[in-house]
Amino acid sequence: MTNLGRRSAVVIGGGLVGASVAWGLARGGAKPLVLDEGDLAQRASRANFALVWVQGKGLGYPDYALWTRASAERWPRFAAALEAETGVDVGLRQPGGFSFYLSEAEMERGRRDRERIVRETSGRGAPFTILSPAELRDRLPAIGPTVVGAAFSPLDGDVNSLRLFHALHVALAKHGAEYRANHAVQSIEPVAAGFRIAGDWGEVVAERLVLAAGVANEFLAPMVGLNAPMRRSKGQVIVTERCAPFFAYPSATMRQTDEGGIMIGDSEDTASTSILADPRISALMAARAIRVFPALGALNIVRTWAGFRIKSLDGFPIYEQSESPPGAFVVSCHSGVTLAANHALELAPQILAGQLDPALKPFAAGRFHVPQDC
């Protein structure tokens, strides 16, 4: 058992969300201690699709649509700051992105949803264009004959998420932050000096605490007077062998990485508790991808895996600070890559100042406390 003493800030969770917040804290002068479960945990980072994605997000929730767009627009500054500190190019590309439709019903639903988001945000939501089959084939000659059209938004892009993760941890070390893997947290106790955080590894006292532990936030948040209700959402990812460049844009379900492989991710399983990939789901994902780009049928799959997304009951982020005890914050969201720029450049300085911006009030967990009719 190790006593890690007293720290000004502790971040529980070392995935992309926790690392982004921790780097933001470190840039502001803190030297946060990051406690992480380790690579075998059911972390969302293992299933991320590495998109910086705006279109279609925030349906019925305009605050989220605008928060997402703001982060996409901050991403160039975020990536440049990371590269300046670490020398790591995270491979940011923002050429715009496509959502492909394989039926007229799909396309009409996509159009209606995007138009609604624009209305709900008073025109400030993601701009988009619906492309006919002929317009789409002018841009992407390799598209399949059963694709009936697509939505395109100029704000969308992607990154190399492994380089992003590496850059964040290199930057943390340069700022004097400390990362400890295999330090799962079992208990948090408010004390006069802040919070006593303990696990099988020992304990530490934190003056300020950030819960960025993904699905574990549901268990940890009530210990500090917060709430982070989650729903299970398992997703699968397929990666093919490398091939010659043919798709210079990301899409919502498929992208060609900067290393040449094709990533395919188009599933959600809300019933399974197993971390194993289901080959039946992988087969359906592959079949749909081949309909979009028939040439993919000639490629070999080199790996496939699954992970659990971080999704609240309504699918939108939870950002909140505890009123009693003060000094604790919860950060839970699904789009850890897209929102990384916001987390590092906007949210972390607010946490460091000890007060979240009132503009984040719509993301408090109180929205789940709806009185039931008698």
N, C-alpha and C positions, 0 to 999 in steps of 0.2 A: 504494500500500500504506500502510495506516494502523496505527500502533501505539497501541492504546487503553490502554496502561499496565497497571496492576495494580488489580484489583477484588476486593472482599471476597466477592462472589458473582456468578456468571454463570448465567443460565438459558438453555439452548438450546431454543428453541421458543416462539413467541409466540402460539399459539392459546389456546383456552380453558383447557387444562390448564396450560400454561406460565404464562399470565397469572394464573391463580388462585394458583398456587404463588408466583409472583413478588410478587403483592400481599400474600400472607401473610408473606413474608420482609420486605417493606418495612414492614408494620405493626409488625414486631418490631424495627425499627431499622436493618435493612440497606438499602442502596441498590443493588439488583441491576441488572446490565446484562442486558437480554434481547436475544438474537441470534435473528433470525427469517429464514426463507427469503423470505417475501413471499407476496402473495395468490395467485400463480399456482402455488404449490406444491401437492402432493397432500395437503393438510391435511385432517384429519378435521372441523375446524370448518366447512368448506364444505358438509358433508353432515349436520350434526347436526339432530336433530328437535326440539330444545329442550324435551325432557321432563325432569321431575323424577320419575323412575319407580322404583317399588319392586316391585310385584306381579310374580310369576313369575321374579324374579332370584335367582340363587344356588342353583339346583337342583343338588344334589350337592356344594355348596360353601357350607356354612352361614356361614362367616366372611364371605363376600361378601354373603350375604343380610343379615347384621346390619350390615355396613359401609355398605351401600346405605341401609338404613332409617335409620341414624344420620345420614347426610348429608341425607336428606330432612327429618328432624326439625330439623337445624341450618339449613336453608335460610332460614326467616324471619329468623333472626339475621344470617345472611350478607347477605341482600338489604337489610335495614335498615341494616347497617353501610356497605354500598356507597352507599346513597342518602344517608346522613348525610354522607359524605365528598364525594360528587360531585353530589348533587341529581338523579341519574338514577334513575327508577323502572324497575326491570327487568321489571315486569309479572308478578311471581310470582303464580300462582294454584294453590291446592292443594285443589280441591273434591272430590278423588277421581277415579279414572279407570276406564274400561271396556276390557275385551278382548272383542271381539265374535267369536261363533262362527257359522259358516255350515253346520255339520254336527254331528250328534250325536257323531260320533267326535272332532271337534275339541273339543267342549265337555267330553267325558269326559276327554280327555287334559289339558286345562287344569285341570280339577278335581283330577285325580290329582297333577299336578305341584305345584300350590299346597298340597295337603294334605301332600305329601312335604316341602316346604320348611318348613312349620309343625312337622312332626315333627322334622326334622333340626336345627331351631333351638330345640327344647324350648319351642315355643309363642311364640317371640319374633319369628318371621318376620312378613311383612306380613299383616295381617288381610284377609279377603276374603269375599265373598258371591257365590254362583252364582245368577244371576237367570233365571227361566223366561221364555219369550216374553211371557207376560201381564204379569209383573212388570216386564220391561224396557220394554214399550210403555206402561205406566203412567208411567214416568219419562221416556221418550223417544218421544213419539207419532210422530215422523217416521221411525222405524226401518222398514226394509224387511221384507216378509213372509217372506223366506227366511232371516232371522236367527233361529237356534234358541235363542239365549240369550247371556249374557255373564257375565264375572267382573267384579266391582266391588271396588276397594280404596279406602278413604278417605284413604290416604296419598299418592296420586299427584297430580301437577300438571304445570304447564309454566311457561315464562317466555318473554319476548321475547329471544331469544339475541343479536340484533344490539345491543340495548340493554345486555345483560350484557357483551358484548365491549367495547363503548364505555366502559361504566362502569369496568371493570377497568383499561383503559388510561388513562382520566382519573385514576383513583385512583393508579395507578403514578406518573404524572407529578407529582401533588401530593406524593408522598412522596420525590421526587427520584430515582426510578428512571429508567433510560435505556433506550429501546427503539430498536433498529436493524433495520429491514427490509432485505431483500436482502443479508443477512449469513449465507449458508449456511456451515456448518462442514465442512471437509474433514479436519482432523486435530486430535487432542488428545494432548498429550504430558505425562506427569507430570514435574514439575520440583521442585526444592527448595522453591520458593515456592508450589507448588500445581499448577496445570495451565496449560500453554501451549496456547491454542486458536487455530487458524488457518484462514483461508480465502482466497479470491481478494482479499478486501477488506483483509487485513492480519492482525494477531494481537492477543491480549490474554492476560494472565495472571490466573487466578482462584484465590483461596484456597479457595473452595467452589464446587462445580459441580453443577447439576441438569440432567439430560437429560430433557427433556419434548418431544422432537422428533418424536413420533408414529412413523411407519413408519421414519424415519431412526434411531431408537434402536437398531434391530437392527444397523446399521452402526457407530454411535458407541460403544455400550456396551462392546464388547470392548477398546476403546482404554484404558479405565480399569478393567479387570478385572471388568466386569459382563456380564450376559447378558440379552438381551431378544428372544427368538425370536418372530417374527411370522408370521401367516398372512394372505393377501390376502382382503379382504372389501369388495367394492364395493357401495354402496347408492345408490338413486336417490330423488329427491324431486320431487313435483309440487306446484305451487301454483296454485290457481284464482283467478279474479277475486273481488272482495269481494262479499259478500251479507249479507242481514239475519241477525242472530244467531239460530241455531237449535240449537246444540250447545254448552252451557256447560261441558262437561267435555273433558278430553283422552282419547284412547284410544291404545292401543299403536301404531296404524298411521295415525291420522287425528286432526286437531284443527283447530278454528277459531281462528285467531290473534286477538289483541286488536285487530288492524287489519281483521278481517273476512274475509280470505282463508282458504281451506281448504288445509291442508298434508296431503299423502298420502305416506306412506313405508312400503313393505311389500315390500322386496326384498333379496336377498343374492346376489351373483354372485362366486363364489370362483375363477373361471377367467379373467375378463377383466383385461387390463392397461391398457385404454383408459379415459381419464377421460371419454369421451363417453357421454352417456345413450343407452340402447338403446330405441328407440321401441316395440319389442315388449314389453319389460318394463313400460314406462310404460302401455301399453294394458291389460295384465293388472292392474296396480295400480288403474287407474281403474275397470275393470270390477268389481273386488271392492268398491271404495269405493261404487260406485253400488248394489250389492246391499245394502250396509249402510244407506245413505241414498239412496233413489231420486231425490230432488230434485237431487242433485248432477249428474245427467245433463244438466240444463239450463244448467250453468255452463261458461264458457270457461276453458281452461287458459292461464295467462299466462306460465308459465315452468316448465322442468324441468331438472334438472341431476343430476350424480353426484359421488360422492367416495369415498375409501377410508377405512373405519373403522380404528381402531387396535385390533387384536385379537391377543392372544397366542395361542399354540398351543391353549390350552384356553378362550380367550375371557375370562379373568378378569384383573384388574390385576396389574401387576408393580411392587412397591415394594421397593427394596433399596439398601443403601449398600455401597460398595466397602470391602473390608478392606485391600487393597493395590492402589493407593494410597488412603489415607483421604481423606475430604472430598468424594467423588463419590457422587451419588445418581441412580437411574433411576426415573422415574415414567411408566408406560405404562398406559393404560386406554381402554376403549371409551366408557364413560358419562361423558364430560367435563363435561356439564351437571349431571347428577344428583350427581356426586361433587365438584363445584366447592366446595361448602361444606366438605366434609371436607378437600380439598386446601388451602384457604386458612386454615381455622381450626384444623385438627388436624395435618396433615402438615407444613405449612411451619414451624410452631414447632419441631417435632421436628428438621427439617433444620437450622434455625438453631442449635439446641442441639447439633448434631453427632451425634445418636443417635436412631435410629428406635425407637419403642415396640415391645417384644417382641410385642405383640398383632398387629403387622403381619407377623410372621414367616411366616404362611401364604401371604403374597403374594410371597415371595422366589422368584427364578427357579430355585432349587435343586429345586423340585418337578418340573421337566422332566428332571432328571438321574436317570432311572429305569434301574437296571442291566438289561442285556439278558441273557436266559437263554443259557447256553452251548450 
